[in-house]
């Protein structure tokens, strides 16, 4: 039906022009996940600290 399908598939498999963009996207997503986990952990600790300070204040 499509005689040029094999040629297109070979060009698609050998094409590497999008590789660096995908690598940067993966790197950026890992950095974003690390920041998100850090903020989540830090938020819990800050809330705990504020609760401790609030409980120790008179009044």
Secondary structure by P-SEA (a helix, b strand, c coil): cccaaaaaaaaaaacccaaaaaaaaaaaaaaaaaaaaaaaaaaaaaaaaaaaaaaaccc
